[in-house]
Each structure stands twice: as structure tokens, then as C-alpha cells.
Amino acid sequence: MSIPLRKLNDQYFASCPLGLEVPLENELKNLGVQIQEVVKRGVNFKATTEQALKIVFHSRIASRLFLKTFNFKIKNEKELYFGIKEINWKRFFDPHLAIKVIVTRSTTDKRYSKFQNTLYLSQVIKDGICDRFKKDNLGRPDVDLKNPDVIINCHLRPSENPHSQKSIATILIDFTGEPLCNRGYRVKDAKAPVRENIAAGIIDLLEWKGDENFIDLTCGSGTFLIEAYIKAKKIPASFMKLNLLQKNEHLKLWNFQKLNIFKSAQNRKAIQKEIKNSHKLLEESKSKKLDCLFHGNDIHYRTVMNLKEDLRYLGWQEDIKVTSVDARDFADYSTQKNLLFSNPPYGKRLDEERSLEDLYYELGENFKNNFKKSRLCVFSANREMLKRISLKHSKKHIISHGSLDCRLVEYLNF
Ligand SMILES: C[S@@+](CC[C@H](N)C(=O)[O-])C[C@H]1O[C@@H](n2cnc3c(N)ncnc32)[C@H](O)[C@@H]1O
């Protein structure tokens, strides 16, 4: 059985949490790529290999980056198998590498893709890949679900034709393996940290330009502070990995380094060039002057001590001040222009809820009464608690954080 494949040249998909599609689109545009379509939880675009590498080193907002390879129409599992077997997998990777297959289905269409059992489909795809390698007398790759060298993603969506029984399977390769948003700067185990790219995306949604003091009243492990600092200093988002590469430039930190397309002299040179460029930016950031203050605060003393240790490790302890007072009493910089940020606890237990009510209410009151040139921005999954802030909001966004539906609310005091 022969399935006609459509080759997708220089096409990529970058994923992001729901609600951060526009900041991601803007970021990708600034990195020079050609946007094709913004969809729920991500952006489709065309890019050169050099631009894709730039995204790996610099994107603050993407969760993952995928290289699109082919798409084809299928009616059933058998056609999926034969379509997969049609792909010359050797072009992408060698059979000694371990693979993992993930199948996702589009939920944007009312006619959900009829293929329900994604686990079974991933086995069908794995068989198709292995059988193609075997047909080419190349052995077959092993499967490693924990630590794969190559992650193959198959995205299924219903055909555009409403009368068609077919679905479209798009085959993508996870470019980096480890999510781009795992920056690796949180050395100490944090309690309820926000994902790094959510913090970065929120900072962009708030249009923070680095000219207001960035104050996180309930900073926890300091994700928002650190992401704001990275933005203000123009530090490449991959700075932790760059530090590792400085020690050993042959380290394989991302999956794309194992792909056959990156074995060409031209693409190897492109990686070296991007590492060099990013190092240069990292060096330049060290002498970049800041136009605002960074201040983190948390009531939990141990949390503050952990953050201080992390900041010392990063060498940023002079630039980011950290204190431990009750956010309700925070009074510093009250005459200055501040972005007062808070990601307060969401509350699960009843006794906690009662004191939370007070925390949310008092956060608003302290801001209203004492910070006349500032704005207060609160990010929380607890809509009832947000209603305790007795101020009129100027902006509201919905952003998903894992399974939680969170609200980002901005209040102005001028
Ligand atoms: C959801 S966590 C913040 C997580 C943080 N955004 C991060 O990425 O790590 C909420 C934090 O608020 C702190 N907190 C709770 N009540 C507080 C209060 N009254 N004043 C200051 N901080 C408080 C907690 O100790 C906790 O670290």
C-alpha cells in the first residue's frame, strides 16, 4: 500500500501554554521567522536552520520546538502504518538511537479526530519506523520512554473537508527533547514554582519594559524575578546550558545534535556560530546597566534563604534584593514607579482559604493606599480570592498552568 506523503520543508511548530500564543508569536517574529498560523497553544512557522537554532538559544516563551517532516491523509491505523513506513527515517536519525513516539489529537475542531487510542497509535508508528529501518537492512531502533534520543510526535487532526472521513497525520521531531522552558537555574527544590516560560510570557503580556522596579511580593523560588532580570539584561534564555557548553563544547544537550541533518559541515558550523553569538551576548549582559530595581519578597524564611543561595550561585545577588516580610506590610519604594507583582498561594484547605481571603484583600488595600505611581499584577488560579481585591482591574488574561486555569489581573493606581 502506497500513501502519498507531503514533504514539509523548513516548517516548525513551537508550543506554549494556553494564553501565551501572542507573546510567543511576537518573540518568533523578532527572531526573524515567517509566521504561518497561530493556533491554540502554539505557533506554526517557516524558518531556516539558523533561525531554528536561534529559537533554541533565545526563546523565553516556547515550551517545545518541533521540526515538521511530512503530513499525509489517513483513514485508519493501517494507512498510518504504511505512511510512516514510507518515510526515509535514515535521513533523520540512525537506528542505534533510542526513540519514543507521542501521538496527540487536535481539539480545536468540533469533529474530534476519530483515532481515540493514542497509545495504540504510538505502537503502530513505532512499528512503521522499525519496519522501514529493517526493510533498508539497517537494524532497528530501540524504544526508551524515559531517556530517548529522538522523540517523534504524530499530530492528528480531522481533514479540512467536512464530508471527508480522513484525518491528517503530521509527523514532527521534537527538536530539543528536554523542554526549552527547563532553564535549570532553580538549584534548590522549590515548593510551587511557576514554569519559567509562563513567567516570561506574563512579563511580556504586562508589557514590562524594564523602566519600572520589578517587585515580587510573594516570590517563592524567584521565577518571575529571574525572568524579568533575564529580559532586562538581554541574557540568552539558554544561559545555563551555555555555561556548560563553555566548559565542554562537544556536550550533547539537545536532541537535534543527534539528528543526521546536523552532521553536515554546514549545520555543524551553524551550531558553533550560534554558540559563539550567544556567548557574546551573555558576556555583554554582564556589563549592561539596569534602569530599575529588582526586589523579591516572601514570608517564608527558608524559601528566601534558598532563593538567596540560588542568586549567589548565579552571581546576581547584588542586583536582586530579597527580603522576608508579610506582603501585606510591604512598604519599600512607595513613591517610585513599580510593577508590584504577586503570585499568591491559591489555597486548597478551608483554614488556609480564610487567611488567604485576608491576604488577597490586604494586597489590594496596601497597593491602593501606599503605591500611588505603581501597578499591581496578580497571577492566581483562585478566581474567588481574586474577587477579594477591591479594585477595578485594567487588564485580565487567562493563562493555563498545567491543569490549572489561571488569571493574570492588572490594577493601576494612577
Ligand atoms: C504560589 S507560591 C509562589 C511561587 C513563585 N511564583 C515561584 O515561581 O516559585 C506563593 C508564595 O507566597 C508566599 N506567601 C504566602 N503568604 C505570604 C504573605 N503573607 N506574604 C508574603 N509571601 C507570602 C509563600 O511562602 C509562597 O512561596
The ligand as an SDF file (V2000), in Angstrom:
LIG
                    3D

 27 29  0  0  0  0  0  0  0  0999 V2000
    2.4390   30.1410   44.5620 C   0  0  0  0  0  0  0  0  0  0  0  0
    3.8440   30.4400   45.5450 S   0  0  0  0  0  0  0  0  0  0  0  0
    4.8190   31.4920   44.5280 C   0  0  0  0  0  0  0  0  0  0  0  0
    5.6450   30.6930   43.5620 C   0  0  0  0  0  0  0  0  0  0  0  0
    6.5950   31.5450   42.7770 C   0  0  0  0  0  0  0  0  0  0  0  0
    5.9210   32.3690   41.8000 N   0  0  0  0  0  0  0  0  0  0  0  0
    7.6350   30.6510   42.1150 C   0  0  0  0  0  0  0  0  0  0  0  0
    7.6790   30.6030   40.8680 O   0  0  0  0  0  0  0  0  0  0  0  0
    8.3760   29.9660   42.8320 O   0  0  0  0  0  0  0  0  0  0  0  0
    3.2410   31.5580   46.7540 C   0  0  0  0  0  0  0  0  0  0  0  0
    4.2780   32.0900   47.7160 C   0  0  0  0  0  0  0  0  0  0  0  0
    3.6590   33.0780   48.5290 O   0  0  0  0  0  0  0  0  0  0  0  0
    4.2870   33.0640   49.8030 C   0  0  0  0  0  0  0  0  0  0  0  0
    3.4050   33.7520   50.7770 N   0  0  0  0  0  0  0  0  0  0  0  0
    2.2540   33.2820   51.3410 C   0  0  0  0  0  0  0  0  0  0  0  0
    1.7210   34.2190   52.1500 N   0  0  0  0  0  0  0  0  0  0  0  0
    2.5220   35.3100   52.0930 C   0  0  0  0  0  0  0  0  0  0  0  0
    2.4970   36.5910   52.6990 C   0  0  0  0  0  0  0  0  0  0  0  0
    1.5250   36.9610   53.5300 N   0  0  0  0  0  0  0  0  0  0  0  0
    3.4950   37.4450   52.4010 N   0  0  0  0  0  0  0  0  0  0  0  0
    4.4980   37.1040   51.5630 C   0  0  0  0  0  0  0  0  0  0  0  0
    4.5790   35.8900   50.9640 N   0  0  0  0  0  0  0  0  0  0  0  0
    3.6070   35.0030   51.2220 C   0  0  0  0  0  0  0  0  0  0  0  0
    4.5150   31.5790   50.0550 C   0  0  0  0  0  0  0  0  0  0  0  0
    5.5520   31.3780   51.0090 O   0  0  0  0  0  0  0  0  0  0  0  0
    4.8770   31.0580   48.6570 C   0  0  0  0  0  0  0  0  0  0  0  0
    6.2690   30.9950   48.4750 O   0  0  0  0  0  0  0  0  0  0  0  0
  1  2  1  0
  2  3  1  0
  2 10  1  0
  3  4  1  0
  4  5  1  0
  5  6  1  0
  5  7  1  0
  7  8  2  0
  7  9  1  0
 10 11  1  0
 11 12  1  0
 11 26  1  0
 12 13  1  0
 13 14  1  0
 13 24  1  0
 14 15  1  0
 14 23  1  0
 15 16  2  0
 16 17  1  0
 17 18  1  0
 17 23  2  0
 18 19  1  0
 18 20  2  0
 20 21  1  0
 21 22  2  0
 22 23  1  0
 24 25  1  0
 24 26  1  0
 26 27  1  0
M  CHG  2   2   1   9  -1
M  END
$$$$
